Amino acid sequence: MSSNQINHYLFRVGDATHLWSSSVYNIWGIHSSTSSCKYFLKNAKKGDCLWFVKGNSNGLLVAVAIYENSEKRNDNSLSFDKLGWVNTPGNWDTDIYFKNFKKIEKMNLLTQIKGSAANPRIYNEKCLVNLPLIYCEIYPTEVPKKKITVKRITIEGIQYFKTENGDIYDVETREFIGTYVDGVFTKEEESDEEESDEEKSDEEEVNEEKESLQKILLACTTISNEIANLTSLLNSRLDRLGSL
């Protein structure tokens, strides 16, 4: 259920003592004879949000939960003593069941709802807290995870996993190695792009080596020419010295 399809109901819970004691059973109690309770029982649906307001507190929200269902109290219902509803007398004849109960008193959310208002009441603009917004903060929507169904399959004596669309997964290498469609196994070949990258790498190495050798050869040639010039100068000098 998306957040914009959820209805928000506010329940006044006095000093919240009864709420804390019965929340361990995920139960709250109402009397079905009041008009506001009749409206709730007729219109509330599973997944709606229940907000619990403390009395004499400027409408302080003390807890929140997700509505599950309602049930008229009977002989199998938990007793008031078991639920801890003993501090204040009441004639609650219907149990409200919920889940994901969270205490939020420390958030200091003041609705400014007055005690004489209907109980429960459906959220409207008179509430000074943006309940749909706070709801999204407390119960962030989780992105459902996509399930992948796989089956074991033996190909050429080796066990693999096959997905619904025929992809074959090798457990040892932890890679998809091919497809198996209509009884035919097609193994994936190495990427041409990878091969071309390897070839390109070899070619680059050859070019780098050629360039390095050419530089060395050029240096040797330069040195050789300088040696030749020096040899010529030395011979010329010796000839002059010999003629003296």
HUZI-V960991 format. One record per pair of residues at least 6 apart in sequence whose ideal C-beta (glycine too) atoms are under 7 Angstrom apart, sorted by sequence separation. I is the first residue (numbers start at 1). J is the second residue. If there is no record, write none. Layout:
i,j
I,J
I,J
//
This chain:
i,j
13,19
22,28
31,37
32,38
53,59
54,60
80,86
162,168
30,37
53,60
152,159
153,160
169,176
170,177
178,185
179,186
53,61
54,62
123,131
160,168
161,169
168,176
178,186
19,28
32,41
52,61
152,161
153,162
160,169
167,176
168,177
178,187
51,61
52,62
160,170
161,171
168,178
177,187
178,188
52,63
150,161
151,162
168,179
177,188
52,64
150,162
167,179
168,180
51,64
150,163
166,179
50,64
113,127
166,180
49,64
50,65
148,163
149,164
166,181
111,127
112,128
11,28
49,66
50,67
111,128
77,95
110,128
111,129
162,180
47,66
48,67
47,67
73,93
109,129
46,67
72,93
73,94
46,68
72,94
73,95
44,67
46,69
71,94
70,94
71,95
70,95
109,134
155,180
70,96
71,97
153,180
69,97
41,70
68,97
68,98
155,185
9,40
67,98
68,99
66,98
19,52
65,98
66,99
65,99
66,100
104,138
9,44
65,100
16,52
65,101
102,138
7,44
16,54
63,101
64,102
9,48
11,50
13,52
15,54
63,102
100,139
11,51
13,53
15,55
23,63
63,103
64,104
6,47
7,48
8,49
9,50
10,51
11,52
12,53
13,54
14,55
62,103
63,104
6,48
9,51
11,53
62,104
6,49
8,51
10,53
12,55
61,104
62,105
19,63
60,105
1,47
16,62
50,98
61,109
60,110
61,111
27,78
59,110
58,110
59,111
25,78
41,94
59,112
58,112
59,113
27,83
29,85
25,83
53,111
31,91
53,113
55,115
22,83
31,92
32,93
21,83
22,84
30,92
31,93
32,94
21,84
22,85
29,92
30,94
29,94
18,84
29,95
30,96
18,85
29,96
27,95
28,96
61,129
18,87
27,96
17,87
18,88
27,97
28,98
26,97
26,98
26,99
14,88
64,138
26,101
23,101
40,120
51,131
36,118
36,119
36,120
36,121
49,135
10,111
10,113
12,115
12,119
11,119
11,120
10,120
9,120
10,121
9,122
10,123
7,122
8,123
10,127
8,131
8,132
3,132
6,135
3,135
3,136
//
